[in-house]
Amino acid sequence: MTREEVHNLEGVLRRLEAASNEAGDDGQVSVAQVMATLGARSFGPLLLVPGLIGISPIGAIPGLPAVMALIVFLVAAQILIGMDHAWLPGALLRRSMAGNRLRRACYAIAPTARFVDKFLRPRFTVLTRGPFLMAIAALVLIVATVTPVIELVPLAGIVPNAAIVAFGLALTAHDGIWALIATLITGGTFYLLLSAI
């Protein structure tokens, strides 16, 4: 059965909470479970979630930022080559995190999600489709590539992950304004990259 798409940040968080609840207090939530609950055709949420993890306290787990950047890279690359659903290798799908940590992160982000969703709606949708979608995918690919370098600067990783979140929001809601916001944040990412090297 095809899972209905989500179109806002609260909807994505509800899917993540459902996955963490299934895992229980002591269980693990794998990348495969997250991908299944979001839907492999939902490119926006599949970019959004790694970005959210990157800017949340969970992002401090050693090795996790690199895994999230790799997932973002692969998803963006698949948008660029025209795939209609995302695919990840088994080694990535088996990676997991504690369900209770994911649940706490969702609760922490929930108030911000409600606020952000007030400014999220389909508009200027042309900026999230066709050649503009390809441009978004290319920018996300570049941001994902340079994120591990930027992460060497304390707290600097928030900026590229914020860009990925904004692009994810743009694609999730088909909101061209968020695509423009994400492009501006990407400019900040390149500035940080120049500062880091």
C-alpha positions, -999 to +999 in steps of 0.1 A: +000+000+000+013+034-010+018+057+021+001+091+018+026+119+014+031+145+042+031+181+033+044+199+064+069+196+092+044+184+119+033+156+096+069+145+092+074+146+130+043+125+136+057+098+113+090+098+132+072+096+165+052+067+152+085+049+143+100+057+176+069+045+195+070+012+176+106+007+188+096+012+224+117+027+252+147+004+247+144-003+210+163+011+180+149+029+150+167+020+118+171+042+087+151+016+069+122+021+094+123+058+090+124+055+052+094+031+053+074+054+075+081+085+053+078+067+020+105+061-006+089+085-030+089+114-005+121+131-015+113+162+005+109+145+039+139+122+031+161+154+029+143+171+057+148+144+084+186+142+081+188+179+082+167+181+113+188+154+130+219+175+121+206+206+139+192+187+169+211+174+199+210+139+183+235+154+158+262+153+184+263+115+184+298+106+170+296+095+133+259+104+129+265+137+110+286+119+084+259+092+080+232+119+076+253+138+051+258+106+030+220+100+031+213+135+019+240+132-008+225+099-021+189+112-021+199+144-039+219+125-065+189+103-072+167+134-077+193+146-102+193+114-122+155+114-124+147+084-101+110+084-089+119+069-055+149+068-032+172+039-027+198+035+000+224+007+004+218-019+030+247-007+052+230+027+056+195+012+060+207-009+089+221+021+108+199+029+138+195+052+168+177+048+201+139+052+197+136+072+229+163+097+217+144+102+184+111+106+203+126+133+226+140+151+196+106+151+180+090+165+211+117+192+213+112+202+177+074+201+178+068+237+190+091+250+163+073+228+137+039+243+146+054+278+141+072+270+109+041+253+094+022+286+097+046+299+070+046+268+049+022+263+020+022+256-018+032+288-036+055+296-065+055+259-070+073+262-103+105+269-082+102+233-068+097+215-101+114+208-134+148+225-139+144+243-105+141+209-088+173+198-106+190+231-093+178+223-058+192+188-060+225+201-072+228+226-044+218+200-018+244+176-033+271+203-029+260+212+006+260+175+017+296+172+003+310+201+022+291+196+054+317+172+070+344+198+064+323+226+079+315+203+109+351+208+119+342+243+131+323+241+163+285+247+158+291+257+121+273+225+110+240+241+119+241+263+088+244+236+061+219+215+079+195+245+081+199+248+043+191+211+039+160+215+062+148+245+042+152+227+009+134+197+024+106+219+036+104+235+001+100+201-016+077+187+011+052+216+008+060+226-028+068+260-014+091+281-037+096+308-010+114+282+012+135+272-018+146+308-021+153+309+017+173+277+014+194+292-014+203+322+007+213+299+036+234+279+011+253+311+005+261+312+042+273+276+040+298+285+013+311+314+034+316+290+063+334+266+040+358+293+030+364+301+067+370+264+075+397+258+049 
